[in-house]
Amino acid sequence: MRVVSYIPDPLGTNLTMPTPEQIPTWRALSALALVSQLGLVVAAPIVGGVIAGKYLDTWLGGSGLILVGMILFGVASGVYGAYRILVKEITWKR
């Protein structure tokens, strides 16, 4: 006999829990979501650093030093953001 438990939904619909056959798919989708989130969290600050650095370098008439500094700041911000997500994910799984 298969028992189905329900998750309450604020809209009043009942969503079923995944069956044992669906769990590998859920794990794969969860891993894909985590990798996508990490990619965006790392890439967005780097792209923002390139855009802001190029703009500030042009505006201030620099020789590219501001651009390099902003790229390094973007990389550091991206790595820190990825670290925070991974720590949260690891502590949540325990």
C-alpha positions as CSV (number, residue, x, y, z in Angstrom):
1,M,0.0,0.0,0.0
2,R,1.4,3.4,-1.0
3,V,0.8,6.3,1.3
4,V,0.8,9.8,-0.2
5,S,1.4,12.7,2.1
6,Y,0.4,16.2,1.1
7,I,2.1,19.6,1.5
8,P,-0.4,22.3,2.4
9,D,-0.6,25.1,-0.2
10,P,-1.8,28.6,0.6
11,L,-3.9,28.5,-2.6
12,G,-5.7,25.5,-1.3
13,T,-4.4,23.0,-3.8
14,N,-2.7,19.8,-2.6
15,L,0.8,19.0,-4.0
16,T,2.0,15.4,-3.6
17,M,5.4,14.5,-2.4
18,P,7.7,12.9,-4.9
19,T,7.5,9.2,-5.2
20,P,10.6,7.0,-4.8
21,E,10.8,6.7,-8.6
22,Q,10.9,10.5,-8.9
23,I,13.6,11.2,-6.3
24,P,16.6,10.9,-8.6
25,T,15.0,13.4,-11.0
26,W,14.4,15.8,-8.1
27,R,18.0,15.4,-7.0
28,A,19.3,16.1,-10.5
29,L,17.1,19.2,-10.8
30,S,18.2,20.4,-7.4
31,A,21.8,20.0,-8.4
32,L,21.2,21.8,-11.7
33,A,19.5,24.7,-9.9
34,L,22.4,25.0,-7.5
35,V,25.0,25.0,-10.3
36,S,23.0,27.6,-12.2
37,Q,22.7,29.8,-9.1
38,L,26.4,29.6,-8.4
39,G,27.2,30.5,-12.0
40,L,25.0,33.6,-11.9
41,V,26.3,34.6,-8.5
42,V,29.9,34.4,-9.7
43,A,29.3,35.9,-13.2
44,A,27.1,38.8,-12.4
45,P,29.6,40.8,-10.2
46,I,32.4,40.2,-12.7
47,V,30.3,41.5,-15.6
48,G,29.2,44.4,-13.4
49,G,32.8,45.1,-12.5
50,V,33.8,45.1,-16.1
51,I,31.0,47.6,-17.1
52,A,31.6,49.9,-14.1
53,G,35.4,49.7,-14.5
54,K,35.3,50.5,-18.2
55,Y,32.9,53.4,-17.6
56,L,34.9,54.9,-14.7
57,D,38.2,54.4,-16.6
58,T,36.8,56.3,-19.6
59,W,35.2,59.0,-17.4
60,L,38.3,59.6,-15.3
61,G,40.8,59.1,-18.2
62,G,42.6,56.2,-16.5
63,S,45.0,53.8,-18.1
64,G,43.0,50.6,-17.3
65,L,44.0,50.4,-13.6
66,I,40.4,51.1,-12.5
67,L,39.1,48.4,-14.8
68,V,41.5,45.8,-13.4
69,G,40.6,46.9,-9.8
70,M,36.9,46.6,-10.5
71,I,37.3,43.2,-12.2
72,L,39.2,41.9,-9.1
73,F,36.5,43.4,-6.9
74,G,33.9,41.5,-9.0
75,V,35.8,38.3,-8.7
76,A,36.1,38.6,-5.0
77,S,32.4,39.5,-4.6
78,G,31.5,36.5,-6.8
79,V,33.6,34.1,-4.8
80,Y,32.3,35.4,-1.5
81,G,28.7,35.1,-2.8
82,A,29.3,31.5,-3.9
83,Y,30.9,30.7,-0.6
84,R,27.9,32.0,1.3
85,I,25.5,29.9,-0.9
86,L,27.6,26.7,-0.5
87,V,27.8,27.2,3.3
88,K,24.1,27.6,3.5
89,E,23.5,24.6,1.3
90,I,25.8,22.4,3.3
91,T,24.4,23.4,6.7
92,W,20.8,22.9,5.4
93,K,21.6,19.4,4.1
94,R,22.8,18.3,7.6
